[in-house]
């Protein structure tokens, strides 16, 4: 198998922890170079790669087929557009764009260039999410009547001067964590028919949204509640799901990010393996008695994302995340903001495909 040469734009948290290690660990992909303006940290971690001073310089290397945009949110659209225009396939960290209109424009360009635009919704490969998806596929809970998903943190002081805590489109907890939580809910239950939301700034001095609760009104009457905040001194369960046959509860988050941070971004065999103490529990009705047992967490593995990207570029399968998935998630987040502004439940209209109306026209 020939190796697909990959260039990563940015070597901050996203490039260093989430992208470069996974690309380097997947057979059939070659981490060829990194755009790094200050220093040569990537070369130190991956001897033999090239450090490029700019995306322009990277695109001058015709051997690089896939560009990974791992820069702060405000740069995503311009850099993805530049790479697509240069005839490259593109992976873009979430959110792909600050608005659904921006994402639609990129989708149009990708189709024009006959190149793939692949959002980095890597938390589809979290172990707890894969476990829950398996339980639902096996009908262990019966018909789901309630779904709650949270991503709680204790970060009481905003970090002013950083893009995540700045004001403006695409910043804050809604677009940072909401992208993942909405994407997971849609993967499990489909597109919502309506959305109600509270989108808030809870911390003292916060310029960006730092807390939200979204209620996705789904077909069949199910309401999926997803939420996150930065003042969670006592975190809630990550997943709490009730069904006609029983319930599932899972505490804590997938361990991959923390382990990558702690071990210098090395991909180890146990990267996504949870200890039994972290497993969720399933409670079901057995002959009119409730029985609870632990459910072993499917090992999470972000390498699966890039293995699927490789196969998509080779024409073997669809990408692991479709570009329209990111447009749908962005649209839901925008409707959540509308719900907060107007104090009402906002109906969804999914009749129009985003590439039918470029530039929001």
PEBEL-V267821 format. One record per pair of residues at least 6 apart in sequence whose ideal C-beta (glycine too) atoms are under 7 Angstrom apart, sorted by the first residue. I is the first residue (numbers start at 1). J is the second residue. D is the distance in Angstrom with one decimal. If there is no record, write none. Layout:
BEGIN
I/J/D  I/J/D
END
This chain:
BEGIN
1/28/4.9  3/28/5.9  3/29/6.3  3/30/4.0  4/28/6.4  4/29/5.5  4/30/6.8  4/65/5.3  4/66/5.9  4/310/6.1  4/313/5.7  5/30/5.0  5/32/4.1  5/63/5.2  5/64/4.9  5/65/5.8  6/23/5.2  6/29/5.6  6/30/6.5  6/31/5.8  6/32/6.0  6/64/6.9  6/66/4.6  6/68/6.3  7/32/5.7  7/33/4.9  7/58/4.8  7/64/4.4  7/67/5.3  7/68/6.9  8/15/5.0  8/19/5.4  8/20/5.6  8/34/4.8  8/68/4.6  8/70/5.7  9/35/4.4  9/55/5.6  9/67/6.4  9/68/6.6  9/69/5.2  9/70/6.1  9/71/5.7  9/79/5.7  10/35/6.5  10/70/4.2  10/71/4.0  11/34/5.2  11/36/4.7  11/41/5.8  11/42/4.8  14/70/4.0  14/93/5.0  15/34/6.7  15/70/3.8  16/265/5.8  17/257/6.7  17/260/4.8  17/261/6.0  17/265/5.6  18/122/6.3  18/302/6.8  19/68/5.3  19/70/5.0  20/31/6.0  20/34/6.9  20/42/6.7  20/46/6.7  20/265/6.9  21/260/6.3  21/265/4.5  21/267/5.1  22/267/7.0  22/302/5.1  22/303/5.2  22/305/6.8  22/306/4.8  23/29/5.1  23/31/4.8  23/306/5.7  24/31/4.8  24/46/6.2  25/267/4.3  25/303/5.4  26/303/5.5  26/306/4.6  26/307/5.3  26/310/6.2  28/310/4.7  29/306/6.2  29/310/5.5  31/46/5.7  31/49/5.7  32/49/6.3  32/50/6.5  32/64/5.4  33/49/5.3  33/50/3.7  33/51/6.8  33/52/5.4  33/58/6.1  33/64/6.8  34/42/3.8  34/49/6.4  34/51/6.1  35/52/4.8  35/54/6.3  35/55/5.6  35/58/5.5  36/42/5.5  36/51/5.3  37/53/6.7  40/51/4.9  42/49/6.2  42/51/6.2  43/49/6.0  43/51/5.4  45/265/6.8  52/58/4.2  55/79/5.7  55/82/6.0  58/64/6.3  59/83/6.8  59/86/4.6  65/88/6.5  65/89/6.3  65/313/7.0  66/88/6.6  66/89/4.8  66/91/6.7  66/313/6.5  67/83/4.0  67/88/4.7  67/90/5.2  68/91/4.5  69/76/5.5  69/79/4.8  69/80/5.3  69/90/6.5  69/91/7.0  69/92/4.6  69/93/6.2  70/93/5.1  71/79/6.3  72/163/4.3  73/95/6.3  73/98/6.3  73/163/6.2  73/170/4.3  73/171/6.9  74/163/6.7  74/170/6.9  76/92/5.4  76/93/6.9  76/96/6.1  76/97/6.2  77/97/4.8  77/102/4.8  77/106/6.6  80/90/5.0  80/92/5.0  80/106/5.6  80/117/6.9  81/106/6.3  81/109/6.3  83/90/4.8  84/90/5.7  84/106/6.9  84/109/5.0  84/110/5.6  84/113/5.2  84/115/5.6  84/117/6.8  85/109/6.9  85/113/7.0  87/113/6.2  87/115/6.6  88/115/6.5  89/115/5.0  89/116/4.5  89/313/5.9  90/115/7.0  90/117/5.4  90/118/7.0  91/118/4.8  91/120/5.6  91/309/6.3  92/117/7.0  92/119/6.0  92/120/6.4  93/120/4.7  94/119/6.2  94/120/5.7  94/121/6.1  94/179/4.5  95/170/5.9  95/175/5.0  95/179/5.1  95/326/6.9  95/330/6.1  96/103/5.0  96/106/6.7  96/119/5.1  96/326/4.3  97/103/4.3  97/106/6.7  97/330/6.6  98/169/3.9  98/170/3.2  99/169/6.3  99/330/6.6  100/327/5.5  100/330/4.2  100/331/4.6  100/334/5.9  100/354/7.0  101/359/6.6  101/360/4.0  103/326/5.5  103/327/4.5  103/330/5.6  104/327/6.0  104/354/3.8  104/355/6.6  104/358/5.8  105/358/5.8  105/359/6.3  106/117/5.6  107/117/6.3  107/323/5.0  107/324/7.0  107/327/6.6  107/354/5.8  107/355/5.2  108/355/5.3  108/358/4.6  110/116/6.7  110/117/4.0  110/323/6.4  111/355/6.4  116/312/6.2  116/313/6.8  116/319/5.8  117/323/4.3  118/309/6.0  118/319/4.5  118/321/6.0  119/321/4.7  119/323/6.5  119/325/6.2  119/326/3.9  121/180/6.8  121/183/4.8  121/321/4.6  121/325/6.7  122/302/5.2  122/305/5.3  123/129/6.3  123/180/4.3  123/184/6.5  124/184/7.0  124/187/6.4  125/300/5.8  125/301/5.8  125/302/5.3  125/304/5.0  125/305/5.5  126/254/3.8  126/300/4.9  127/254/5.4  127/272/5.2  127/274/6.1  127/297/4.5  127/298/5.2  127/299/5.5  127/300/3.3  128/238/6.3  128/239/6.5  128/250/5.1  128/254/5.9  128/280/6.7  128/297/5.8  129/184/5.5  130/298/4.3  130/300/6.7  131/280/6.8  131/295/6.3  131/297/5.1  131/298/4.7  132/239/5.8  132/241/6.9  132/248/6.6  133/188/6.5  134/298/6.3  135/141/6.3  135/248/6.0  135/282/6.9  136/144/6.9  136/188/6.4  140/245/6.9  140/246/7.0  140/282/6.3  140/284/7.0  141/241/6.1  141/243/3.1  141/245/5.5  141/246/5.6  141/247/6.8  141/248/6.2  142/243/4.3  142/244/3.6  142/245/3.3  143/243/5.9  143/244/4.6  144/222/6.0  144/241/6.2  144/243/4.8  145/222/6.7  145/242/5.5  145/243/6.1  145/244/6.6  146/241/6.9  146/242/4.2  147/185/7.0  147/189/7.0  147/222/6.8  147/224/4.3  147/225/7.0  147/241/5.3  148/225/4.8  148/240/4.3  149/181/5.4  149/184/6.6  149/185/6.5  149/226/4.7  149/238/6.9  149/239/5.7  150/227/5.2  150/228/6.4  150/236/4.8  150/237/6.9  150/238/6.1  151/177/4.6  151/181/6.0  151/228/4.2  152/228/6.5  152/229/6.1  152/232/3.3  152/235/4.0  152/236/5.9  153/230/5.2  153/232/5.9  154/232/5.7  154/233/5.7  155/230/4.3  156/203/6.2  156/231/6.1  158/165/4.4  158/203/5.7  158/205/5.9  158/206/4.9  158/207/6.8  159/165/4.9  163/171/6.3  164/171/6.3  164/172/7.0  164/176/5.8  164/208/7.0  165/207/6.4  165/208/5.2  166/207/6.2  166/208/6.1  167/207/4.2  167/208/5.8  171/208/4.6  172/208/3.3  172/209/3.6  172/210/6.2  173/209/5.6  173/210/5.1  173/211/6.5  173/212/6.3  173/228/5.3  173/230/6.5  174/199/5.8  174/209/4.6  174/212/5.1  174/333/5.9  174/336/6.9  175/333/6.3  177/228/4.5  178/212/6.1  178/228/6.8  178/333/5.6  179/329/5.6  181/226/4.2  181/228/6.8  182/226/6.5  182/329/4.9  182/332/5.2  182/333/6.6  183/325/6.6  183/329/5.2  185/216/5.8  185/224/4.7  185/226/5.8  186/328/6.6  189/218/5.0  189/222/6.3  189/224/6.0  190/218/6.4  190/219/6.3  191/328/6.6  191/348/6.8  191/350/5.5  192/216/3.9  192/217/5.6  192/218/5.5  192/332/6.8  192/348/5.6  193/217/5.3  193/218/6.7  193/219/6.2  193/347/7.0  193/348/5.8  194/217/4.1  194/345/5.1  194/346/6.3  194/347/4.9  194/348/6.0  195/214/6.4  195/216/6.0  195/217/6.9  195/332/6.2  195/335/4.6  195/336/5.7  195/339/5.7  195/345/6.8  195/346/5.1  195/348/6.5  196/215/4.5  196/339/5.4  196/345/4.3  197/212/6.5  197/213/6.6  197/214/4.7  197/215/6.9  197/336/3.7  197/339/4.2  197/340/5.5  198/212/6.5  198/213/4.9  198/340/6.1  199/209/5.4  199/212/4.8  199/336/5.8  199/337/5.7  199/340/4.0  200/209/6.7  200/211/4.5  200/212/6.6  201/209/6.1  201/210/5.8  202/210/5.6  202/211/4.5  202/229/6.3  202/231/5.6  203/210/5.3  203/230/6.0  203/231/6.5  210/229/6.7  210/230/4.6  211/228/6.9  211/229/3.8  211/230/6.7  212/227/6.2  212/228/6.2  212/336/6.8  213/225/6.7  213/227/4.1  214/226/5.0  214/227/7.0  214/336/5.1  215/223/5.3  215/225/5.4  216/223/6.8  216/224/4.3  217/223/5.7  218/224/6.0  237/249/5.2  237/250/6.3  237/251/5.3  238/250/5.2  238/251/6.2  238/252/6.2  238/253/6.1  239/248/6.6  239/249/6.9  239/250/4.3  240/249/5.4  241/247/6.2  241/248/4.6  245/284/5.7  245/285/6.4  246/282/6.3  246/283/5.1  246/284/3.5  246/285/6.1  247/283/5.1  248/280/5.9  248/282/5.2  249/280/6.0  249/281/5.7  250/280/3.3  252/278/5.4  254/272/6.8  254/300/4.8  255/272/6.7  255/274/6.2  256/271/5.5  256/272/5.1  256/300/5.3  256/302/5.9  259/271/5.7  267/303/6.9  272/299/4.4  272/300/3.3  272/301/5.0  273/299/4.8  274/297/4.3  276/294/6.6  278/297/6.8  279/294/4.6  279/295/5.9  279/296/5.7  279/297/5.3  280/295/5.1  280/297/6.8  281/292/5.4  281/293/6.8  281/294/5.5  281/295/6.5  282/293/6.1  282/295/4.9  283/290/5.5  283/291/7.0  283/292/4.3  284/291/6.0  305/320/5.2  308/317/6.6  308/319/6.8  308/320/3.6  309/319/6.5  309/320/6.3  311/317/4.7  312/318/6.2  312/319/4.2  324/354/6.6  327/354/4.7  335/346/4.6  335/348/6.6  338/346/5.1  339/345/6.5  339/346/4.8
END
